[in-house]
Amino acid sequence: MRVQVLSGDFTCSGVIGSNGKWLREPYVIASSLPFFQKYNAQELLAILQNSGLAIPNTNIFSNPTSHIEQISLTFYSGYQRRQLAGTHVTFPIKYCLKCIESDIECLGFGYFYADWLKLNHCVLHGAALMELNAPTRKKSIVAITNILRGVQSEYSDKASNDNNQLYAPQYEDMQRANIAPCLKLKLISWLRKTCTYLDKDTILKDRLAPRLKYMNGVYQDLNDDHLTEIHNTLLKVHPKAYRGFYRKYSIEKQVEVKVKFDTFTYKILATDTHNCSKCVLHFQGLECPLTNGIQAKDTYHKKVISIIENPCDYYLQNSRHYWEDRPSWYRKRIEENMEIALVNLYKHDS
């Protein structure tokens, strides 16, 4: 909002809703986009993170690049965001007038703190935050302009104790490598084979087998949080086995995500024998930044199609199966899988 107002755009339709409150999903309209061209992607991402709009998944088995797309959604996809800009996706405008007055005295200007998005009281002064209840967007913009000058608004009142606030945690960029899906599956397989051996002479609370198996001995389907807990226990209790696994099976790769003219680089650990160019783990719902879907050129329709598509929808739209437009090695794999499935079905019926 500050950038738009200082640039002469007082509509702020992508920041404040028609009810005079902050939009939960703000966006930049096309006419205001030139005002943000001087900021690089790193600065824009920092603003989104501090506002709770681009929260990265810090799980070691997650995709570390998933939150980067929020830059494009906020600054380069105004039309799609405008569909979400109803009054039901807003949250109150809160502020501490004492903080703003102090900032004006020290810095020459006042500004809204990121902490005010998620708190109901001022951490510095210990007083309840004020909440702006202007009925319209136009009146809200005028009130905010006066507040930033240190003038109390007639529409202000003490903030309510509503817990339905935007959560905006401060993010610290951890310089560590995330684990790709191929290495994650390798780790699960390795843990199942070695858990009994590793649990020898280990106290009950640090044993791995009870976390990997049910009481009847069947292996559990592990989600990322559960697997992270097991991974941390392995590092703490069996550091030699932990290091041995990654030295033997993993290789470090880098993935680059480009946003306009800026590039974000992340470290990813993958298996040393996995061919990312032929990866088909997307069918299992596993998201990997090293390969965002295999692409194959459709020479008949002169277009590029992605492997991540609904097979039924693809058949209805193109009157042919999706694997008919894939490379020969991929079609061969599909045919082999279908033959195996038919053989297993015949055995079951017999």
N, C-alpha and C positions, 0 to 999 in steps of 0.2 A: 504493500500500500504506500509506503514512504517513497519508493522509487517512482511509482506512478504519479503521486501527487506533486512531487518535486519536478516532474517532467511535464506537468500541466494537464494530466489526465485525472479528473476529479470524479469519474464514474465509479471506479473500483468495483465493477460488477463481478470480477473474478475473485475478489478477496472478501467482500462483505455481502451477505445475503439480503434479500428484499426485506427481511424482518430486522435489519440493522445489527446482525451478529456475525461473528467470524464464520466463514464457510469451512466445514470440516475437510472438504476436498477443493482447495483453492486452485485456480488456474490463471494463466496469462492470456488475455485475448490477443488476436493477431495484430491489432493496431498498436498494442502496448509492447509487443515483443522487441522492437528496436531499442527500447529503454534498457533492456537486460543484456544486450549484445556485448557490452564491455566487461561483463563478469564471466570468468571461466567456469568450467563445469565443476571444479573442485569447490569453488566458493558457493555455487548454487546448491551443491550437495550438502555442504555444511549447514546452510540455512534450512534445508528440508529436514536434516537429521535433528537439529536443535528444536524444530517445530513439531517433531514427532510424525512427520509425513514420510520419511524414508528410513525406516528402522531396519537395519541389517539383521539377518539371522546369524547369531553368534555360535550356533551349534557347529561343531567341527565337521559334521557330515552333511551340512547344508550347502546350498549354492551361494557362495559369497558375493555373487554379482546380481542377485535377484532385486536388490533395492535400487540399483542404478537406473532401472527403467523409470523410476519415479521422476527423474529429471525431465525426460521426454513427456511424461504424462502431465506434468505441471506447467512446463514452459513451452511445449510444442504441440500440445493436443487440446487446444482450447475448446473445440467443438464437442469432443467426447466429454470433457469435464463439465461443460455447460448443462449436459443432461442430468448431472448429479447436484446441480446448484439450487435445489429447492430449500424451503425453510426447514424441512425436517432433518437436514444434515448440517446444522449449524451448532455452535456452542458459544457461550457468553463471552463478551469482551470484558476482561478484568484488568485492574491496574492498581498501583499504589502511588498516590499523588506525591507523597513525601519523597519517594525514590526519583520521580520525574523532576521534582523541584531541585533535589540534590544534584542530579545529572546536568540540569540547566546551569547550575552554579559552577560546577566543576568542568563540564565539557562544552557548555554553550548550547546544548540541545538535549531534549528528552527522548526516550525510546521505550518500547514495550519489551519486557523481559520474557524470555522463553519459559521460565518457571511459572509465570502467571497463568500459562495455559492449563496447568495441572494442579495448582494450589489454590486454596481459599484464603490464605494469609500471607503476609510479607515476611520473608525469612530475616531480612535486615532489621525491620522495625517492629516485628512481632504483632502488628495490627492486622485486622481483617482487610482483605482487598475490597476495592470498590468495583461494582458491576454496572456496566453501562446498559441501560434498558431503553435506548432510543427506538421509536416505533418504526422508522423507515431507514433505508440506506442513506438517503441524503442527509437526514438529521444526524445519523450516526457519524458520518464523515465530518460534519461540522463540529460535533462534540469531541471527536478524537483530535481534531486540529487544535481545539482549545485546550484539551487535556495535555497535549504535548508542549503547550506553552505554559503549563503550570496552573491552568484555570479549571476549577471544578465545574462539572456539567450538571445541569438541572435534572438530567435523566439518570443520574448515578445513585446507587444504593449499595449497601453492604452485600458482599457475595453470599449466596446461599450455600448450604452444606450438601449440595447435590454431588453425589459420587460419580455421576456419569460424565467424567471429564476426559479430555484427550490425554493419553499417556505419552509423555515426551521424554524418554530417558536420554541422558547424555551418553554419547557413544564414543568410545576410545578405540581407535584403529589398532587392532591387535596384529602385529606382524608375524603371523603364523600361517602355515599351510593347511588348507582344508583337504578333506579326503574325498576323492571322486567315487562315484557309485561302483565302478569296477573293483577298486581296492576295498571298498566297504564290504562287498559280497565276498571277496577273498578273505577279509578279516573274520567275518562271521563263520565261514567254512573252517578257517584255521582254529578259531576258538572252540568250535564243536569237536574238532579232532584232538585238541591238546588240553581241554579243560580238566579232564580227569587226571592227567599227569601233573598239571600245574597245581591242582588242589591238594597234592600230597604235602603233608606237614604244614598246612595252612589253616589258620583258625576259621571257625564257621562263618563269621561275618564277612570274611574276605574271599570266600570260595566263589568260583565262577560258575560251576555246574548248576547250582540251584537257581541262578539267574538266567541260565540258558535253556533249562528244561522245566517242564511241568513235573508234577509228582509221579505221573505215570511214565516218565521217561521220554515223552514226545518233546521235540525242540519247539521253543516259542518263536513266534514272528516278532522280531525286535523292531520297535520304532527308534527314531534317531535319539530321543532323550534317554531311553533305556540302554541303547548301545553306547552312548556317551558315558553313562555311569559305569558300565562294564569296562570301557576303554580306560577311564581314569583309575579304576581299581587295578587293572593290569599294569598301568604305568607305575603305580604306587607300590604294589606288592611284588610284581615280577618285572623289574626294570630291564634285566638282561634279555628276557624273552621278548619284551616289548621292542627293544632296540634291534634284536635279531630279526624279528618279523619285518620291520620296515627296511632294514638293510638288504634283506633277501628278496623281497617282493615289490618294493616301491621304487618309483622314480619321480623326481620333482619336475613339474612342468609349470609354465606360466600361461595365463590366459589374459588377453587384453580386450577390454570393452571400450569401444569408441563412442563418444557422445559429441557430435559435431566435430570440433577440432581438438578435443581433449581425449586423452586415453587413460583408463584406469587399469592397473596391472595387479593381478592376484596370483598367489602361489597355490598350486594344486598338486596333491600327491596321487598318482595313478599307478596301476600295476605296470611293471616293466615290459610285459608281453602283450598288453592290450592294444589293439589297433583302433584308435579313435575314429578314423575315417570310415570304418565299417561297423561302428557301435550300433547295436539295436536295443540297448537297455531302455530306450524311451517307451517301448511297449509295456514295460513293467512299471511305468510311472516314475522312473528315476530321472531326475533333472541334473544334467551335468553341464557346466560352462565350457568344457573343452570341446563339446560337439553339440550344437544347438539344432540337432535334427539333420539327417542326411538328405541332401537335395539331389534330385535327378531331373534332367531336362526332358520335357515332353515335346519331341520334335514335331508331332502332328499338330498339336494345338499351340506350339511356339510359346510355351510358358514354363516356368520352374515350379515344381510342386514339392511340398514338404512331406516328410514321412509321418509327421504328427498330424494325422487327420482321421476323422471318423470313417471307417471303411464303408459303412452303409450309406452315409451321405455322399461319399465319393462315387459310389456306384450309381446312385440316383442322379447325380449331376452329370456324370460322364458316360454312363451306360457301359461301363467296363470296370473290372476290379482294379484296385490301386496297384497291385503288384505287377500288372501288365505294363506299367509305366516306370518300373524300377529297373536298375541295372541287372544284367544276366545273373551275377552271383547272388543277388538278393532273391530273384525269382526262383532260382534253384533251391535256396534255403527254405523258402515258403513251401515249395513242392515236397521237399523231404519231410518237413514238419507235418504236412497234411497226410503223407503216406504213413508216418509213424502213428498219427492219431487214428487213422482208419484201421491199422493193424491192432492197436490197443482196444479199439471199440469192438472189433470182430472177436478178439479173445474174451472180452467181457461178456458179450452176448453168448458165446459158446459155453 
